[in-house]
Amino acid sequence: MGEFELIRRHFQHPLRRSSVALGNGDDCALLAPAPGMQLAVSTDMLVAGRHFLPDVDPEALGHKALAVNLSDLAAMGARPLACTLALALPAADDAWLAAFARGLLGLADAHRCALVGGDTTAGPLNLCLTVFGEVPPGRAARRDAGRVGDDVYVSGTLGDARLALEGLLGHWPVPPRVLARTRARLERPTPRVALGLALQGQIHACADVSDGLLGDLGHILAASRLGAELDVPALLASAAVSDDVRALPPERAWTCVLAGGDDYELVFTAPPDARARVQAAAQAAATPVTRIGRLCPARPGEAAVRLLDAQQRPLEPPAGAQLGGFDHFG
């Protein structure tokens, strides 16, 4: 099977929408965002052995490859329009490609995100997707828009993906039923696009949780030049933590919740007077959100995120907790 037959057979996407003036098959795709909208663009790369395990189900991999990109659009409050795929393959395995395309295009259809082009080549397995979305001017939830006094929220639950990864790598003993539940969160994350759209105009700053809560909240703090205070016992006891993660020894629970990564939830800030509107948006998007802390002025010489107990006193992590966020070159 040659390159162009591979594309025709597996990646000729029939989805049509008004924002796509010309899809794949030419030198360039032509996109036409709605009048007055800004274009939101993001690229993510997934490398075999770095971002996914060699035995991953190809359908799940296709889903995740697009999901992690849609998550970036969700964090900006942008509506998906289209995507491109650059794919390096060790071999043109028809069955593998069919499953991969099924996962990718199934999620693309669910979000009306047209696959409009890309590239294929022979080489070590590597996936690079670029997504395009639209957002009204001034309505994107930028990382630099946090304000002192803002509440800090997270969507969904944190730490399940890290628990699955540690189990799959054999680092921690994880019961089969727990592994099955958490592996789905690792390999088939749900991009919070509906929540990002529902929160549009209600929140200040936002990021998706791809590298761990502390790391991704830290990006907001660095851009906004602020600090944050988190009530860790309340967070660990809240709906933002699943029973599977809560049952772990304390140092592992802290690791999963605060530095787990791969959750693809949203961490965002909003003024206290928006609490009812935030909860209404969460209900409209059928995605729970949990208030976990607040933004405060940065304190020179101190960590950007202060971990506090229920009495608002500084709290030391349990011995063995690993709280460093993921860094490709760290």
C-alpha positions as a Markdown table, in Angstrom:
| # | Residue | x | y | z |
|---|---|---|---|---|
| 1 | Met | 0.0 | 0.0 | 0.0 |
| 2 | Gly | 1.5 | 3.3 | -1.1 |
| 3 | Glu | 1.3 | 6.7 | 0.7 |
| 4 | Phe | -1.6 | 8.1 | -1.3 |
| 5 | Glu | -3.6 | 4.9 | -1.2 |
| 6 | Leu | -3.0 | 4.9 | 2.6 |
| 7 | Ile | -4.4 | 8.4 | 2.9 |
| 8 | Arg | -7.3 | 7.7 | 0.6 |
| 9 | Arg | -8.2 | 4.5 | 2.4 |
| 10 | His | -7.9 | 5.6 | 6.0 |
| 11 | Phe | -7.8 | 9.4 | 6.3 |
| 12 | Gln | -10.2 | 10.8 | 3.6 |
| 13 | His | -12.6 | 12.4 | 6.0 |
| 14 | Pro | -16.1 | 12.9 | 4.7 |
| 15 | Leu | -17.1 | 15.5 | 7.4 |
| 16 | Arg | -18.1 | 18.8 | 5.8 |
| 17 | Arg | -18.7 | 22.1 | 7.6 |
| 18 | Ser | -18.9 | 25.7 | 6.5 |
| 19 | Ser | -15.6 | 26.6 | 8.1 |
| 20 | Val | -13.7 | 24.3 | 5.7 |
| 21 | Ala | -13.6 | 25.8 | 2.2 |
| 22 | Leu | -11.3 | 23.1 | 1.0 |
| 23 | Gly | -10.3 | 19.9 | 2.8 |
| 24 | Asn | -7.5 | 17.4 | 2.2 |
| 25 | Gly | -6.2 | 16.5 | -1.3 |
| 26 | Asp | -4.6 | 19.7 | -2.4 |
| 27 | Asp | -1.4 | 21.5 | -1.4 |
| 28 | Cys | -3.2 | 23.4 | 1.4 |
| 29 | Ala | -6.5 | 23.3 | 3.1 |
| 30 | Leu | -8.6 | 26.4 | 3.2 |
| 31 | Leu | -10.4 | 27.4 | 6.4 |
| 32 | Ala | -13.0 | 30.1 | 6.8 |
| 33 | Pro | -13.7 | 30.9 | 10.5 |
| 34 | Ala | -17.0 | 32.7 | 11.2 |
| 35 | Pro | -16.8 | 36.5 | 10.6 |
| 36 | Gly | -15.2 | 38.3 | 13.5 |
| 37 | Met | -13.8 | 35.2 | 15.2 |
| 38 | Gln | -10.1 | 34.7 | 16.1 |
| 39 | Leu | -8.4 | 31.5 | 15.0 |
| 40 | Ala | -7.0 | 29.3 | 17.9 |
| 41 | Val | -4.2 | 26.9 | 16.8 |
| 42 | Ser | -2.3 | 24.3 | 18.8 |
| 43 | Thr | 0.1 | 21.4 | 18.0 |
| 44 | Asp | 0.9 | 18.3 | 20.0 |
| 45 | Met | 3.3 | 15.5 | 19.2 |
| 46 | Leu | 3.0 | 11.9 | 20.5 |
| 47 | Val | 6.2 | 9.8 | 20.3 |
| 48 | Ala | 6.2 | 6.0 | 20.8 |
| 49 | Gly | 8.0 | 5.1 | 24.0 |
| 50 | Arg | 7.7 | 8.6 | 25.3 |
| 51 | His | 4.0 | 9.4 | 25.3 |
| 52 | Phe | 2.4 | 5.9 | 24.9 |
| 53 | Leu | 3.3 | 2.3 | 25.5 |
| 54 | Pro | 4.2 | 0.0 | 22.6 |
| 55 | Asp | 1.2 | -2.3 | 23.1 |
| 56 | Val | -1.4 | 0.5 | 23.2 |
| 57 | Asp | -4.6 | -0.3 | 21.3 |
| 58 | Pro | -4.3 | 1.7 | 18.0 |
| 59 | Glu | -8.0 | 2.8 | 18.2 |
| 60 | Ala | -7.3 | 4.3 | 21.7 |
| 61 | Leu | -4.1 | 5.9 | 20.3 |
| 62 | Gly | -6.1 | 7.5 | 17.5 |
| 63 | His | -8.6 | 8.9 | 20.0 |
| 64 | Lys | -5.9 | 10.2 | 22.4 |
| 65 | Ala | -3.8 | 11.8 | 19.6 |
| 66 | Leu | -6.7 | 14.1 | 18.8 |
| 67 | Ala | -8.0 | 14.4 | 22.4 |
| 68 | Val | -4.9 | 16.0 | 23.7 |
| 69 | Asn | -5.1 | 18.6 | 21.0 |
| 70 | Leu | -8.8 | 19.3 | 21.5 |
| 71 | Ser | -7.9 | 19.7 | 25.2 |
| 72 | Asp | -5.8 | 22.7 | 24.3 |
| 73 | Leu | -8.7 | 24.3 | 22.5 |
| 74 | Ala | -11.0 | 23.6 | 25.5 |
| 75 | Ala | -8.6 | 25.4 | 27.7 |
| 76 | Met | -8.9 | 28.5 | 25.5 |
| 77 | Gly | -12.7 | 28.2 | 25.3 |
| 78 | Ala | -12.4 | 27.7 | 21.5 |
| 79 | Arg | -14.8 | 25.7 | 19.3 |
| 80 | Pro | -13.0 | 23.1 | 17.1 |
| 81 | Leu | -13.0 | 23.6 | 13.4 |
| 82 | Ala | -10.4 | 21.3 | 11.8 |
| 83 | Cys | -7.1 | 19.4 | 12.3 |
| 84 | Thr | -4.2 | 18.1 | 10.4 |
| 85 | Leu | -2.2 | 14.9 | 11.0 |
| 86 | Ala | 1.5 | 14.2 | 10.3 |
| 87 | Leu | 2.1 | 10.5 | 10.8 |
| 88 | Ala | 5.4 | 8.5 | 10.7 |
| 89 | Leu | 4.9 | 4.7 | 10.5 |
| 90 | Pro | 7.4 | 1.9 | 10.7 |
| 91 | Ala | 5.2 | 0.0 | 8.2 |
| 92 | Ala | 1.9 | 0.5 | 6.5 |
| 93 | Asp | -0.1 | -2.0 | 8.5 |
| 94 | Asp | -3.6 | -1.9 | 7.2 |
| 95 | Ala | -5.4 | -3.3 | 10.2 |
| 96 | Trp | -3.4 | -1.0 | 12.6 |
| 97 | Leu | -4.2 | 2.0 | 10.4 |
| 98 | Ala | -7.9 | 1.1 | 10.2 |
| 99 | Ala | -8.2 | 1.0 | 14.0 |
| 100 | Phe | -6.1 | 4.1 | 14.5 |
| 101 | Ala | -8.3 | 6.1 | 12.0 |
| 102 | Arg | -11.5 | 4.8 | 13.6 |
| 103 | Gly | -10.4 | 6.2 | 17.0 |
| 104 | Leu | -9.2 | 9.5 | 15.6 |
| 105 | Leu | -12.1 | 10.1 | 13.2 |
| 106 | Gly | -14.7 | 9.0 | 15.7 |
| 107 | Leu | -13.6 | 11.7 | 18.1 |
| 108 | Ala | -13.3 | 14.2 | 15.2 |
| 109 | Asp | -16.9 | 13.5 | 14.2 |
| 110 | Ala | -18.1 | 13.9 | 17.8 |
| 111 | His | -16.6 | 17.4 | 17.9 |
| 112 | Arg | -17.2 | 18.3 | 14.2 |
| 113 | Cys | -13.5 | 18.7 | 13.7 |
| 114 | Ala | -12.6 | 18.1 | 10.1 |
| 115 | Leu | -9.4 | 16.3 | 9.2 |
| 116 | Val | -8.2 | 18.6 | 6.4 |
| 117 | Gly | -4.6 | 17.5 | 5.6 |
| 118 | Gly | -1.2 | 16.4 | 6.9 |
| 119 | Asp | 1.6 | 14.1 | 5.8 |
| 120 | Thr | 2.7 | 10.5 | 6.1 |
| 121 | Thr | 6.2 | 9.0 | 6.0 |
| 122 | Ala | 8.1 | 5.9 | 6.9 |
| 123 | Gly | 10.0 | 6.1 | 10.2 |
| 124 | Pro | 9.7 | 5.4 | 14.0 |
| 125 | Leu | 6.1 | 5.7 | 15.1 |
| 126 | Asn | 5.3 | 9.4 | 15.7 |
| 127 | Leu | 2.1 | 11.4 | 15.6 |
| 128 | Cys | 1.8 | 15.1 | 15.2 |
| 129 | Leu | -1.6 | 16.8 | 15.1 |
| 130 | Thr | -2.4 | 20.5 | 14.7 |
| 131 | Val | -5.9 | 21.7 | 15.6 |
| 132 | Phe | -7.7 | 24.8 | 14.6 |
| 133 | Gly | -10.6 | 26.4 | 16.5 |
| 134 | Glu | -12.4 | 29.7 | 16.7 |
| 135 | Val | -13.1 | 32.0 | 19.6 |
| 136 | Pro | -14.6 | 35.5 | 19.8 |
| 137 | Pro | -12.1 | 38.3 | 20.3 |
| 138 | Gly | -11.4 | 38.9 | 24.0 |
| 139 | Arg | -13.1 | 35.7 | 25.1 |
| 140 | Ala | -10.2 | 33.3 | 25.1 |
| 141 | Ala | -9.2 | 32.1 | 28.6 |
| 142 | Arg | -5.5 | 33.1 | 28.6 |
| 143 | Arg | -3.0 | 32.0 | 31.1 |
| 144 | Asp | -1.9 | 35.5 | 31.9 |
| 145 | Ala | -5.4 | 36.7 | 32.9 |
| 146 | Gly | -5.5 | 35.4 | 36.6 |
| 147 | Arg | -6.3 | 38.0 | 39.3 |
| 148 | Val | -5.7 | 38.2 | 43.0 |
| 149 | Gly | -8.7 | 36.7 | 44.9 |
| 150 | Asp | -9.7 | 34.4 | 42.0 |
| 151 | Asp | -11.0 | 31.0 | 43.0 |
| 152 | Val | -9.1 | 28.0 | 41.5 |
| 153 | Tyr | -11.1 | 25.2 | 40.1 |
| 154 | Val | -10.4 | 21.8 | 38.4 |
| 155 | Ser | -12.8 | 19.8 | 36.3 |
| 156 | Gly | -13.4 | 16.1 | 36.6 |
| 157 | Thr | -11.0 | 14.0 | 38.6 |
| 158 | Leu | -7.2 | 14.1 | 39.0 |
| 159 | Gly | -4.6 | 11.4 | 39.2 |
| 160 | Asp | -6.4 | 8.4 | 37.6 |
| 161 | Ala | -4.1 | 8.4 | 34.6 |
| 162 | Arg | -0.9 | 8.5 | 36.7 |
| 163 | Leu | -2.2 | 5.6 | 38.8 |
| 164 | Ala | -2.8 | 3.6 | 35.6 |
| 165 | Leu | 0.7 | 4.4 | 34.2 |
| 166 | Glu | 2.4 | 3.3 | 37.4 |
| 167 | Gly | 0.4 | 0.0 | 37.3 |
| 168 | Leu | 1.2 | -0.6 | 33.6 |
| 169 | Leu | 4.9 | 0.0 | 34.2 |
| 170 | Gly | 4.9 | -2.4 | 37.2 |
| 171 | His | 6.0 | 0.3 | 39.6 |
| 172 | Trp | 2.9 | 0.0 | 41.9 |
| 173 | Pro | 0.6 | -3.0 | 42.5 |
| 174 | Val | -2.8 | -2.1 | 41.0 |
| 175 | Pro | -5.8 | -4.5 | 41.2 |
| 176 | Pro | -7.0 | -5.5 | 37.7 |
| 177 | Arg | -10.4 | -3.8 | 38.1 |
| 178 | Val | -8.8 | -0.6 | 39.2 |
| 179 | Leu | -6.3 | -0.8 | 36.4 |
| 180 | Ala | -9.1 | -1.3 | 33.8 |
| 181 | Arg | -10.9 | 1.8 | 35.1 |
| 182 | Thr | -7.9 | 4.1 | 35.3 |
| 183 | Arg | -6.4 | 2.8 | 32.0 |
| 184 | Ala | -9.4 | 4.2 | 30.2 |
| 185 | Arg | -8.6 | 7.6 | 31.6 |
| 186 | Leu | -5.0 | 7.3 | 30.5 |
| 187 | Glu | -5.6 | 6.0 | 27.0 |
| 188 | Arg | -9.0 | 7.6 | 26.1 |
| 189 | Pro | -9.1 | 11.0 | 27.8 |
| 190 | Thr | -12.2 | 13.2 | 27.4 |
| 191 | Pro | -11.3 | 16.7 | 26.1 |
| 192 | Arg | -13.4 | 19.2 | 28.1 |
| 193 | Val | -14.5 | 21.1 | 25.0 |
| 194 | Ala | -18.1 | 21.5 | 26.1 |
| 195 | Leu | -17.0 | 22.9 | 29.5 |
| 196 | Gly | -14.5 | 25.3 | 27.9 |
| 197 | Leu | -17.3 | 26.7 | 25.7 |
| 198 | Ala | -19.8 | 26.9 | 28.6 |
| 199 | Leu | -17.2 | 28.8 | 30.7 |
| 200 | Gln | -16.5 | 31.3 | 27.9 |
| 201 | Gly | -16.6 | 34.8 | 29.3 |
| 202 | Gln | -17.2 | 33.6 | 32.9 |
| 203 | Ile | -13.6 | 32.8 | 33.9 |
| 204 | His | -10.2 | 34.6 | 33.8 |
| 205 | Ala | -7.3 | 32.1 | 33.2 |
| 206 | Cys | -7.2 | 28.5 | 32.2 |
| 207 | Ala | -4.9 | 25.6 | 31.3 |
| 208 | Asp | -5.4 | 22.0 | 30.6 |
| 209 | Val | -3.9 | 19.5 | 33.0 |
| 210 | Ser | -1.4 | 17.6 | 30.8 |
| 211 | Asp | 1.8 | 17.7 | 32.9 |
| 212 | Gly | 0.3 | 17.7 | 36.5 |
| 213 | Leu | -1.8 | 20.1 | 38.5 |
| 214 | Leu | 1.1 | 21.9 | 40.2 |
| 215 | Gly | 2.9 | 22.3 | 36.9 |
| 216 | Asp | 0.0 | 23.5 | 34.8 |
| 217 | Leu | -1.4 | 25.7 | 37.5 |
| 218 | Gly | 2.2 | 27.0 | 37.8 |
| 219 | His | 2.0 | 28.0 | 34.1 |
| 220 | Ile | -1.0 | 30.2 | 34.9 |
| 221 | Leu | 0.8 | 31.7 | 38.0 |
| 222 | Ala | 4.0 | 32.4 | 36.0 |
| 223 | Ala | 2.1 | 34.1 | 33.2 |
| 224 | Ser | -0.2 | 36.1 | 35.6 |
| 225 | Arg | 2.7 | 36.8 | 38.0 |
| 226 | Leu | 0.7 | 35.5 | 41.0 |
| 227 | Gly | 0.8 | 32.8 | 43.6 |
| 228 | Ala | -1.8 | 30.3 | 44.8 |
| 229 | Glu | -2.9 | 28.6 | 48.0 |
| 230 | Leu | -4.3 | 25.1 | 47.9 |
| 231 | Asp | -6.1 | 23.4 | 50.8 |
| 232 | Val | -4.6 | 19.9 | 50.1 |
| 233 | Pro | -6.6 | 17.8 | 52.7 |
| 234 | Ala | -9.9 | 19.3 | 51.3 |
| 235 | Leu | -8.7 | 18.6 | 47.7 |
| 236 | Leu | -7.8 | 15.0 | 48.5 |
| 237 | Ala | -11.2 | 14.5 | 50.2 |
| 238 | Ser | -13.2 | 16.2 | 47.4 |
| 239 | Ala | -15.0 | 15.0 | 44.3 |
| 240 | Ala | -11.9 | 16.0 | 42.3 |
| 241 | Val | -10.2 | 12.7 | 43.5 |
| 242 | Ser | -11.6 | 9.3 | 42.6 |
| 243 | Asp | -12.0 | 6.5 | 45.2 |
| 244 | Asp | -9.3 | 4.6 | 43.4 |
| 245 | Val | -6.8 | 7.4 | 44.0 |
| 246 | Arg | -8.0 | 8.2 | 47.4 |
| 247 | Ala | -7.4 | 4.6 | 48.5 |
| 248 | Leu | -3.6 | 4.9 | 47.8 |
| 249 | Pro | -1.0 | 5.4 | 50.4 |
| 250 | Pro | -0.7 | 9.2 | 51.1 |
| 251 | Glu | 2.6 | 9.7 | 49.2 |
| 252 | Arg | 1.1 | 8.0 | 46.1 |
| 253 | Ala | -2.2 | 9.9 | 46.3 |
| 254 | Trp | -0.3 | 13.2 | 46.6 |
| 255 | Thr | 1.9 | 12.2 | 43.6 |
| 256 | Cys | -1.1 | 11.3 | 41.4 |
| 257 | Val | -3.3 | 14.3 | 42.3 |
| 258 | Leu | -0.7 | 17.1 | 42.4 |
| 259 | Ala | 1.7 | 15.9 | 39.8 |
| 260 | Gly | 0.1 | 13.1 | 37.9 |
| 261 | Gly | -0.3 | 14.5 | 34.4 |
| 262 | Asp | -2.2 | 13.0 | 31.4 |
| 263 | Asp | -5.6 | 13.8 | 33.0 |
| 264 | Tyr | -6.5 | 16.4 | 30.4 |
| 265 | Glu | -8.9 | 18.2 | 32.8 |
| 266 | Leu | -9.1 | 22.0 | 33.0 |
| 267 | Val | -7.6 | 24.1 | 35.8 |
| 268 | Phe | -9.0 | 27.6 | 35.8 |
| 269 | Thr | -9.6 | 30.7 | 37.8 |
| 270 | Ala | -12.7 | 32.8 | 38.3 |
| 271 | Pro | -13.8 | 35.6 | 40.6 |
| 272 | Pro | -15.7 | 34.6 | 43.7 |
| 273 | Asp | -18.9 | 36.3 | 42.5 |
| 274 | Ala | -18.9 | 33.9 | 39.5 |
| 275 | Arg | -19.4 | 30.8 | 41.6 |
| 276 | Ala | -23.0 | 30.2 | 40.7 |
| 277 | Arg | -22.3 | 30.9 | 37.0 |
| 278 | Val | -19.3 | 28.5 | 37.0 |
| 279 | Gln | -21.5 | 25.7 | 38.6 |
| 280 | Ala | -24.3 | 26.4 | 36.0 |
| 281 | Ala | -21.7 | 26.1 | 33.2 |
| 282 | Ala | -20.5 | 22.9 | 34.7 |
| 283 | Gln | -24.0 | 21.5 | 34.8 |
| 284 | Ala | -24.7 | 22.6 | 31.3 |
| 285 | Ala | -21.6 | 20.8 | 30.1 |
| 286 | Ala | -22.3 | 17.7 | 32.2 |
| 287 | Thr | -18.8 | 18.0 | 33.7 |
| 288 | Pro | -18.3 | 18.5 | 37.5 |
| 289 | Val | -15.9 | 21.1 | 38.7 |
| 290 | Thr | -14.4 | 21.5 | 42.2 |
| 291 | Arg | -13.1 | 24.7 | 43.8 |
| 292 | Ile | -9.7 | 23.9 | 45.3 |
| 293 | Gly | -8.0 | 27.1 | 46.2 |
| 294 | Arg | -7.4 | 30.8 | 45.5 |
| 295 | Leu | -5.0 | 33.1 | 43.8 |
| 296 | Cys | -2.9 | 35.5 | 45.9 |
| 297 | Pro | 0.0 | 37.8 | 45.4 |
| 298 | Ala | 3.3 | 36.1 | 44.6 |
| 299 | Arg | 5.8 | 35.9 | 47.5 |
| 300 | Pro | 9.4 | 36.4 | 46.5 |
| 301 | Gly | 11.6 | 33.5 | 47.6 |
| 302 | Glu | 8.6 | 31.1 | 48.1 |
| 303 | Ala | 7.0 | 28.5 | 45.9 |
| 304 | Ala | 4.4 | 29.8 | 43.6 |
| 305 | Val | 1.8 | 27.3 | 45.0 |
| 306 | Arg | 1.5 | 27.2 | 48.8 |
| 307 | Leu | 0.2 | 23.9 | 50.1 |
| 308 | Leu | -1.9 | 24.4 | 53.2 |
| 309 | Asp | -3.8 | 22.3 | 55.8 |
| 310 | Ala | -7.4 | 22.8 | 56.9 |
| 311 | Gln | -6.2 | 25.5 | 59.3 |
| 312 | Gln | -4.4 | 27.4 | 56.5 |
| 313 | Arg | -1.0 | 26.4 | 57.9 |
| 314 | Pro | 1.9 | 25.3 | 55.5 |
| 315 | Leu | 1.7 | 21.6 | 54.9 |
| 316 | Glu | 4.7 | 19.4 | 54.1 |
| 317 | Pro | 4.2 | 16.6 | 51.5 |
| 318 | Pro | 4.5 | 13.0 | 52.9 |
| 319 | Ala | 7.9 | 11.4 | 52.5 |
| 320 | Gly | 8.2 | 9.8 | 49.1 |
| 321 | Ala | 5.7 | 12.1 | 47.3 |
| 322 | Gln | 7.0 | 13.1 | 43.9 |
| 323 | Leu | 5.6 | 16.5 | 43.1 |
| 324 | Gly | 7.7 | 17.6 | 40.0 |
| 325 | Gly | 5.6 | 18.1 | 36.9 |
| 326 | Phe | 6.5 | 16.3 | 33.6 |
| 327 | Asp | 9.2 | 17.9 | 31.6 |
| 328 | His | 10.4 | 16.3 | 28.3 |
| 329 | Phe | 14.0 | 17.5 | 28.9 |
| 330 | Gly | 14.0 | 17.5 | 32.7 |
